[in-house]
């Protein structure tokens, strides 16, 4: 019985692939930080060439600066889509924005 259960688990892991990647997303002011607690690097979908870590940001009066200007594109007036490079285990990347007096990041995932 024990062997059958182990074999079933092995088949399920193989059939389902690796577990989904995990990340932490923190918003502080106009900066969104994506952290990788591990295990392993945060890569996006490794089966898709050029695919990176996807980040969605919703906010008002935002303009990406620094690295975020390369990573992020406006989806519409209040949403940004960002493709971040690989984030090594235990590391984090920041997407920083500027804007007018009413600028704010409402949420990110």
KANORQUI-V482574 format. One record per helix or strand. SS is the DSSP state (H for helix, E for strand). FROM is the first residue (numbers start at 1). TO is the last residue. Records with the same first field share a line. If there is no record, write none. Layout:
# KANORQUI-V482574
SS = FROM-TO / FROM-TO
This chain:
# KANORQUI-V482574
H = 2-16 / 68-71
E = 24-28 / 31-35 / 42-42 / 53-60 / 63-65 / 72-74 / 79-84 / 87-87 / 92-98 / 104-108
